[in-house]
Amino acid sequence: MENHHKIVGRMEAIWPHQLSRIAMHGKRSGGDLAHCRMDLLYPTRQLAGDRNWVKTAEDLIRAIRKENFLLEIDRLKRRRRKKELGRRLIEGPKNPWHQSRHGALREVILTANKAYFDSDPSGAREGQFERVALNWLRTTFGSDLIHARADHDEAAYHVHAVVLPLAQTK
């Protein structure tokens, strides 16, 4: 029995302003690219989300911020809370998450031991891993999964994903 783990997953809290950095790295247009093979024609491949996923996420957050603000203003008017209403109108829309040192979104990276992929020159293991990883992401996060891509140009094949957790409160 081997003493190392074949599958590795990492999840990190991120903020919306970091999405463009993730997209930039996926396009290989900036950041630290020393570990990437730049000779590949298609180093990355979109698996989930649209091509403009960063703008889509930013637009969604902006729309939620506005909708929450309008609902709060309406509630304050109905409850005749004039002082609170005036204060909220001055403050304007707020981010739809509680402030903390942790980010509101999650970046997920799924991979396996490099030797696992290297031992199969046909690439079938990458395809199998990708199907299982994408199925797990969709099953686990559903519509909160806003982006996933396959990276073929680094030491080991891996899947990057971004999750924007949405919840409706009463």
Buried (B, 14 or more C-beta within 10 A) or exposed (E): EEEEEEEEBEEEEBEBEBBEBBBBBBEBEEEEBEEBEEEEEEBBEEBBBEEEBBEBBBEBBEEBBEEBBEEBBEEBEEEEEEEBBEEBEEEEBEEBBEEEEEBBBBBBBBBBBEEBBEEEEEEEBBEEBBEEBBEBBBEEBEEBBBBBBBBBBBEBBBBBBBBBEEEEEE
